[in-house]
Structure formats: C-alpha cells, structure tokens
Amino acid sequence: MKPGTIAVVVVATALVLGGLFFGLGGPSERGASSDSIPRATLPPSTVAPPAPAVIGTDAPPEPSESEGTSVGDAETLPVPNVIGVSQATAEARLSDFAVSVTTAFATDPDFFDAVSAQSPAAAERLPAGATVSITLSVQPTPETTPADPVPFGELTRADLADLGDGDCANRSVVDSEFVYELADCDVFHDVQLISRFDLDNAPDQYDSLALDELVRDQCEDRFEEFVGVELRDSQLSFTSLRADRETYENNSDRVVLCLLKPDESVRIRGSAANSLW
C-alpha cells in the first residue's frame, strides 16, 4: 500500500469514530440515502446564546414633561370659572384645585349674592397652594327702625301736595285722610316720592282695572330707574296714587304719583335714589 493511502485510511477512521463521516469526497451525484448518512450530534452547549440583534430601531426617547403643565417642579392646574356662582360654590370649586381663596366685597347689580370678579382669570394655570382672589357682590341694605302700624279704616285720600320728585315724607292721619309731611331723607321716613307724572295712554272712560295695570307698569319702570335695580331684586317696593272716578271723569285728572316705601313695619333712613336697595 502506498504511503498516501495509509494516510487516507487513518483520516477516514478518525472521522468515523467522531461520528462525522459523510463519505469520502462528499455525496454522490445521485445522492445518499438518509439511512446511510449518520446525523451529526453535538453535546448541549453550556453557554447561553447571544440575544438576537434588533435592526433598524433606536433607543426609546427619555420621558419629557408635558408642555405648559408645570412651573419649575410644581404641577399646575387651570383655574376654574367661578363668576356668577355663590360664595360657597366658588370656594368648593376652588378647594378641589388645592388653592387658597381670599374674598373681597363690592356691589354689582348684575351679581347680587354672587361672585362678580376673580383673579387670576379662569383657565390661567396655577400651582397647588397658590391664591385666587374672588369678589363677592353684596346688595346694600338700608338702615331701618320700627314704625307705627298703618291704621285701618276709611282712609280714602292722601295729601302729597308739598312733595316733589325725590322728596321724602312721613305720614300721619288727619280726619280719615293720610297726610304726608315733607321730611329730610337723612332721617327715618315712611316714603319717598319717585315721580309725579301724567299717565300715558290713559283711556277716555274711567276703567279701574285698565288704569291699575297702566299705573303699575309705568310706576315699576320709574322705580327701577330710580333705585338702580329691578323690582324683583330690590328690598323695597312701591305704592301709587291716582284720581278716583269723579276726579278722573269730571276734571280729566290723569296725574299719578309713584311712592317708594319699605315694609310697612319699618321706616328707612337715606335716599333710595341709585342706592341699589
């Protein structure tokens, strides 16, 4: 045997013993049977395989603070709108946002017993613990004193000849007639004359119900203009005087007097003109 042949045999024997023999020179052109080709077997590895690489991805971005939601390190919240609500409701809404509340008082006829202003304005952002100022609109209250009860009986006439628009008066009873005596508005008084005027659209014929409705509407308009608030919001009321049937028909008297008055049981001090009472 040639020396080269021995070398081949030795190598082949070593390959067979290692379980890796596939045939010298590789498989034939016609292929080899799976039964005739031993499968390679490897002992289990004791080294963990490397983690698969991720291709085409970047590291996730670092989290960032939401724009407009912080001042320094403090979280901020939008201030709620409390215009037009009561003081209790405003304070409850603001307490939900962990802010302090300070209250000032003013008079605004559009917001009686309600918040008329706030600072900072609604929707501005504040950190917890900041301060919100609210302005509560309160209605002025006239100073009062107890009054003598109004007498009952046949008191069918009233004498206000001495009163002009804006004048204050105290009443007394003389011969079953109310007599109103001029008084300084800065002292306690019973009534204040809002206006003396000729009734608009008065019917030619006396009609008590129609006249009462006209007088009420025209006096109410003058009352609200005089006091500065609507009648329903006022702490005062009014009464009116007009001609009776005889005077209306015989003398063509269309004069109406509108009188501002408090509750019958009290007198007031001060003029009600533009008082917002």
C-alpha positions as CSV (number, residue, x, y, z in Angstrom):
1,M,0.0,0.0,0.0
2,K,1.2,3.4,-0.9
3,P,2.0,5.8,1.8
4,G,-0.7,8.3,0.7
5,T,-3.3,5.6,1.0
6,I,-2.5,4.8,4.6
7,A,-2.9,8.5,5.4
8,V,-6.4,8.5,3.9
9,V,-7.5,5.4,5.8
10,V,-6.3,6.9,9.1
11,V,-8.1,10.1,8.5
12,A,-11.3,8.3,7.5
13,T,-11.1,6.1,10.6
14,A,-10.8,9.2,12.7
15,L,-13.8,10.8,11.1
16,V,-15.9,7.6,11.5
17,L,-15.0,7.4,15.2
18,G,-16.0,11.1,15.6
19,G,-19.5,10.4,14.1
20,L,-18.9,12.9,11.3
21,F,-18.3,10.8,8.3
22,F,-20.3,11.7,5.2
23,G,-18.4,9.7,2.7
24,L,-15.0,10.5,1.2
25,G,-15.3,13.1,-1.5
26,G,-18.9,14.1,-0.4
27,P,-22.2,12.6,-1.6
28,S,-22.5,11.1,-5.0
29,E,-24.3,12.9,-7.8
30,R,-27.3,10.5,-7.2
31,G,-27.4,11.5,-3.6
32,A,-27.2,9.4,-0.5
33,S,-29.9,7.6,1.5
34,S,-30.8,9.2,4.8
35,D,-30.4,5.7,6.3
36,S,-26.8,5.6,5.1
37,I,-25.8,9.0,6.3
38,P,-25.3,9.3,10.1
39,R,-26.7,12.6,11.6
40,A,-24.3,14.9,13.4
41,T,-25.0,15.1,17.1
42,L,-23.5,17.8,19.3
43,P,-23.4,17.8,23.1
44,P,-25.7,20.5,24.6
45,S,-24.0,23.8,24.9
46,T,-23.3,25.3,28.4
47,V,-23.1,28.8,27.1
48,A,-26.3,30.9,26.6
49,P,-26.7,32.1,23.0
50,P,-26.4,35.8,22.4
51,A,-29.6,37.9,22.3
52,P,-30.8,38.5,18.8
53,A,-29.9,41.8,17.4
54,V,-32.7,44.3,16.6
55,I,-32.0,46.1,13.4
56,G,-33.4,49.4,12.4
57,T,-34.7,50.6,15.8
58,D,-33.4,53.4,18.1
59,A,-33.5,53.6,21.8
60,P,-36.8,54.9,23.3
61,P,-36.8,58.6,24.0
62,E,-36.5,59.8,27.5
63,P,-39.9,60.9,29.0
64,S,-40.4,64.7,29.0
65,E,-42.6,67.0,30.9
66,S,-45.9,68.0,29.3
67,E,-45.7,71.4,27.9
68,G,-47.5,74.1,29.9
69,T,-48.3,71.9,32.9
70,S,-45.5,72.8,35.3
71,V,-43.8,75.8,36.7
72,G,-40.4,74.7,37.9
73,D,-41.0,71.4,39.8
74,A,-44.7,72.3,40.7
75,E,-47.6,70.8,38.8
76,T,-50.1,73.4,37.6
77,L,-53.9,73.3,37.0
78,P,-56.2,75.6,35.2
79,V,-58.2,77.9,37.5
80,P,-62.0,77.1,37.2
81,N,-64.5,79.8,36.3
82,V,-66.5,80.9,39.4
83,I,-68.1,84.1,38.1
84,G,-71.8,84.2,38.8
85,V,-71.9,81.5,41.5
86,S,-72.4,81.8,45.2
87,Q,-69.5,82.3,47.6
88,A,-70.0,78.7,49.0
89,T,-70.0,77.2,45.5
90,A,-66.9,79.2,44.4
91,E,-65.0,78.1,47.5
92,A,-65.9,74.5,46.9
93,R,-64.8,74.5,43.3
94,L,-61.5,76.2,44.1
95,S,-60.8,73.9,47.0
96,D,-60.9,71.0,44.6
97,F,-57.8,72.6,42.9
98,A,-55.9,72.9,46.1
99,V,-55.6,76.7,46.0
100,S,-56.2,79.3,48.8
101,V,-59.1,81.7,48.5
102,T,-59.3,85.3,49.6
103,T,-62.7,87.2,49.4
104,A,-63.4,90.9,48.9
105,F,-66.8,92.6,48.8
106,A,-68.3,95.1,46.4
107,T,-71.6,95.9,44.8
108,D,-72.5,95.0,41.3
109,P,-76.3,94.9,40.5
110,D,-75.7,92.1,37.9
111,F,-74.3,89.7,40.5
112,F,-76.1,90.2,43.9
113,D,-75.0,87.5,46.3
114,A,-72.7,86.0,43.7
115,V,-69.1,86.3,42.6
116,S,-68.6,89.2,40.3
117,A,-64.8,89.0,39.7
118,Q,-61.9,86.7,40.1
119,S,-58.1,86.9,39.9
120,P,-56.4,85.2,38.2
121,A,-58.9,84.8,35.5
122,A,-60.5,81.4,34.6
123,A,-58.3,79.0,32.7
124,E,-55.0,80.5,33.9
125,R,-52.7,77.9,35.3
126,L,-51.5,77.9,38.9
127,P,-49.5,75.5,41.1
128,A,-51.1,73.9,44.1
129,G,-51.1,76.2,47.1
130,A,-51.4,79.4,45.1
131,T,-54.0,82.1,45.9
132,V,-57.2,83.0,44.0
133,S,-59.0,86.2,44.9
134,I,-62.7,86.5,44.4
135,T,-65.0,89.5,44.7
136,L,-68.5,88.8,46.2
137,S,-71.2,91.3,45.1
138,V,-73.4,92.2,48.0
139,Q,-76.5,94.3,47.9
140,P,-76.6,97.4,50.2
141,T,-79.1,97.3,53.0
142,P,-81.0,100.4,54.1
143,E,-80.9,101.3,57.8
144,T,-84.4,100.8,59.3
145,T,-86.3,101.5,62.5
146,P,-89.6,100.2,63.7
147,A,-92.6,102.2,62.5
148,D,-96.1,102.7,63.9
149,P,-98.6,100.3,62.4
150,V,-100.6,101.6,59.5
151,P,-104.1,102.5,60.7
152,F,-107.1,100.7,59.2
153,G,-110.3,102.3,58.3
154,E,-111.9,104.6,55.7
155,L,-108.7,106.3,54.6
156,T,-109.5,107.1,51.0
157,R,-107.5,110.2,50.3
158,A,-103.9,111.3,50.6
159,D,-102.4,114.7,50.5
160,L,-98.9,114.9,48.9
161,A,-99.2,118.4,47.6
162,D,-96.0,119.5,49.2
163,L,-93.8,116.8,47.7
164,G,-91.7,116.9,44.6
165,D,-89.8,114.1,42.8
166,G,-87.2,112.6,45.2
167,D,-88.7,114.2,48.3
168,C,-89.1,112.0,51.5
169,A,-92.1,112.2,53.8
170,N,-93.7,110.9,56.9
171,R,-97.4,110.1,57.0
172,S,-100.0,110.9,59.6
173,V,-103.8,110.6,59.7
174,V,-105.9,113.7,59.8
175,D,-109.7,113.4,59.6
176,S,-109.5,110.0,57.9
177,E,-107.0,111.2,55.4
178,F,-103.3,110.4,55.0
179,V,-101.3,113.5,55.1
180,Y,-97.6,113.2,54.1
181,E,-95.4,115.8,55.6
182,L,-92.0,116.6,54.0
183,A,-89.1,115.1,55.8
184,D,-85.3,115.1,55.4
185,C,-84.3,111.9,53.7
186,D,-81.4,111.6,56.1
187,V,-83.8,111.0,59.0
188,F,-86.1,107.9,59.2
189,H,-89.1,108.3,56.9
190,D,-92.1,106.4,55.6
191,V,-92.0,107.1,51.8
192,Q,-90.0,108.8,49.1
193,L,-91.7,110.2,46.0
194,I,-90.3,108.6,42.9
195,S,-92.2,110.5,40.3
196,R,-95.3,112.6,39.7
197,F,-96.4,112.3,36.1
198,D,-99.4,112.2,33.7
199,L,-100.4,108.7,32.8
200,D,-99.5,107.6,29.3
201,N,-102.2,106.0,27.1
202,A,-104.9,106.7,29.7
203,P,-108.4,105.7,28.4
204,D,-111.0,108.3,27.9
205,Q,-113.5,106.5,30.1
206,Y,-112.7,105.5,33.6
207,D,-111.8,101.8,33.9
208,S,-110.4,100.8,37.2
209,L,-108.7,97.6,36.1
210,A,-107.2,99.1,33.0
211,L,-106.0,102.1,34.9
212,D,-104.4,100.0,37.7
213,E,-102.5,98.0,35.1
214,L,-101.2,101.1,33.4
215,V,-100.2,102.7,36.6
216,R,-98.4,99.6,37.9
217,D,-96.4,99.2,34.7
218,Q,-95.4,102.8,34.5
219,C,-94.5,103.1,38.2
220,E,-92.4,99.9,38.1
221,D,-90.3,101.3,35.2
222,R,-89.8,104.5,37.2
223,F,-89.0,102.6,40.4
224,E,-86.2,100.5,38.7
225,E,-84.7,103.6,37.0
226,F,-84.8,105.5,40.4
227,V,-83.3,102.7,42.6
228,G,-81.0,101.2,40.0
229,V,-82.1,97.5,40.3
230,E,-85.1,95.6,39.1
231,L,-88.1,95.4,41.4
232,R,-87.7,91.7,41.9
233,D,-84.2,92.2,43.2
234,S,-85.0,95.2,45.4
235,Q,-85.5,95.2,49.2
236,L,-88.1,97.9,48.7
237,S,-91.4,98.2,47.0
238,F,-93.7,101.0,45.7
239,T,-97.3,102.2,46.0
240,S,-99.2,104.6,43.8
241,L,-101.9,107.2,43.9
242,R,-104.2,108.2,41.1
243,A,-107.5,110.0,40.7
244,D,-110.8,108.4,41.6
245,R,-113.7,108.1,39.2
246,E,-115.2,111.5,40.0
247,T,-112.0,113.4,39.6
248,Y,-110.9,111.4,36.5
249,E,-114.2,112.0,34.7
250,N,-115.1,115.5,35.8
251,N,-111.7,117.1,36.0
252,S,-109.8,114.9,33.4
253,D,-107.2,114.3,36.1
254,R,-104.6,111.8,34.8
255,V,-101.9,112.6,37.4
256,V,-100.2,109.6,39.0
257,L,-97.8,109.6,42.0
258,C,-95.4,106.7,42.5
259,L,-94.1,106.3,46.0
260,L,-91.2,104.2,47.1
261,K,-91.7,102.5,50.5
262,P,-90.1,99.9,52.7
263,D,-92.0,97.2,54.5
264,E,-95.0,98.7,56.4
265,S,-93.5,97.8,59.7
266,V,-90.3,99.9,59.4
267,R,-89.0,103.3,58.3
268,I,-85.8,103.8,56.3
269,R,-83.0,106.4,56.5
270,G,-81.3,107.8,53.4
271,S,-82.4,108.4,49.9
272,A,-83.1,105.4,47.7
273,A,-82.0,107.2,44.6
274,N,-79.3,105.0,42.9
275,S,-79.0,103.1,46.2
276,L,-79.4,99.6,44.6
277,W,-81.6,98.8,47.6
